[in-house]
Amino acid sequence: MELVATPDNPIPPGAEAFAIRARDGRRLRAAAFATTQAPRGTVTLLQGHNEFIEKYFETIVELTRRGFQVVTLDWRGQGASDRELENPRKGHVEDFAHYQRDLDALVSQVLEGRPGPWYALAHSMGGAVALETANSGRLPFQRLVLSTPMIDLYGLRFPRGARWLADTLDMFGLGAMFVPFGDEKSFNEEPFPGNKLTSDAARFARNAAVLRAAPHLAIGDPTIGWVNAAFRQMKRFESPEFSRRARTPTLILAAQRDEIVSTPAIERFAQRLDLATLIVVPHARHEILMERDSIRAEFWTAFDAFIPGRTVQEARAAE
């Protein structure tokens, strides 16, 4: 359960790594990072599909320098957490409710006892998990920041047909297979030219170097079962009732050039939320936090305006 360092991606100061267990017994890798300042609160960082803690070291440093403690984890089926299938390159789940168990474990075993206020920063699939948890009334965070949340997938010409196919193949026992034409190679193991994640070559190379140093952290394309579970989750976001039940103040950042999730779907979803602010970041691809400095600066400007936090002294003065 150790964290992996590379020359271009050192482990942030004040790091602790943990092995925690979800209530169904799955072992998960989690980590916590201290700040040297008077704590302004704690940020829970929820990564997307096919990601791992090391990918966010730079983001974690930026958060701790702002005075926040940080906690995070590898979801089941990816990073250094337990896999659901024998092939470790298959980041499979049968239902997104399994990710809820992971988040519950992180909150109860790592976040509890850390300084408030508590906030969450969630990317892509992590955003979908956070939104579902908020909908159930169990989200323990005062504010939520979503980076390109997985409300719907990009570029589906026949969405109903795609959902029907995934459900049918899953029903016939093929859920553990990679999606058609999928394989074991991670997005971060592909060449930089033509990638759909970021326009920043240096950060893309940095993440690829982590996987060369620790290939066990990587997974390949989604399984049919994972896609079917994702479709069921995304279908829930279409319900007006879902939007009405979302009561956590939320900042949503979408990417203008996203080719992984649908920015128009994010815009439609945000319009239905009473307590949401939407920003579409110009020129950004899917992974805004892995983008060029000028693009990331827009993210942090929005974050700093939305997550003010309080020092211990400020909190006491307000009592």
Secondary structure, 3 states (H helix, E strand, C coil): CCCCCECCECCCCCEEEEEEECCCCCEEEEEEECCCCCCCEEEEEECCCCCCHHHHHHHHHHHHHCCEEEEEECCCCCCCCCCCCCCCCCCCCCCCHHHHHHHHHHHHHHHCCCCCCEEEEEECHHHHHHHHHHHCCCCCCCEEEEECCCCCECCCCCHHHHHHHHHHHHHHHHCCCECCCCCCCCHHHCCCCCCCCCCCHHHHHHHHHHHHHCHHHCCCCCEHHHHHHHHHHHHHCCCHHHHHHCCCCEEEEEECCCCCECHHHHHHHHHCCCCEEEEEECCCCCCHHHCCHHHHHHHHHHHHHHCCCCCHHHHHHHC
